[in-house]
C-alpha cells in the first residue's frame, strides 16, 4: 500500500477507486476487514460461511461503487456493515433458521483481531475473559445480541444500528441497556434466565 493511500480518509479512497485506482479498494478492505468479518462471523457462527459472506459483501460494494450507487458521504463502514448485515439475514432466510451467535468448533473469533505480544499468563487470562463474554452474549435474546455485536465488535453508532435494524435509536439504546443488565445478572447469578 502506498503511504498516500494510507493517509486518505474513506471518502477519498472511494473517490480514488471510482476514478480508476484499484489499489484504493484494497486499502478500504484492509482498513475495515476485521470489523466487518468479526461481525459476520458472530452472526453466522461458521468461518466458511463468514468468508463467503465477507467476499459477497465486497462484491456488492464493488458493484455499487462502479454503478455510482454509493451516496453515503463519509459513512463507508456503516454502509459496508449494512450490506454485510443484509447478506447475513439473507443467509438465514434461505436456510429458514434463526441466527444465534456462538463460536464454531476450532475457530476463535478473537484470533481475527490483532493483539500485541504478551506473556502466557496474561494471554490465558484475557482468553478466559473473552470466552466468558462470548458465552454471556450467546445467552442474550436475539435483538440484544445483535445490538451488542454491532456496537462493540463492529464499532457502530447507535444511530447506524437503529437504521440498520429498522428500529428507533431509543429502541437500540434500550436493547443495549437490557443486554448489559442481563449480562450483569448472569455474572452475579450464573443460573439466571435472561429477559427480553
Buried (B, 14 or more C-beta within 10 A) or exposed (E): EEEEBEEBEBBBBBBBBBEEBEEBBBBBBEBBBBBBBBBBBBBBBBBEBBBBBBEBBBEBBEEBBEEEEBEBEEBBBBBBBBBBBBBBEEBBEEEEEEBEBBBBEEBBBBEBEEEEEEEEEEEEEEEEEBEEBBEBBBBBBEBBBBBBBBBBBBBBBBEBBBBBBEBEBEBBBBBBEBBEEBBEBBEEEEEEEBEE
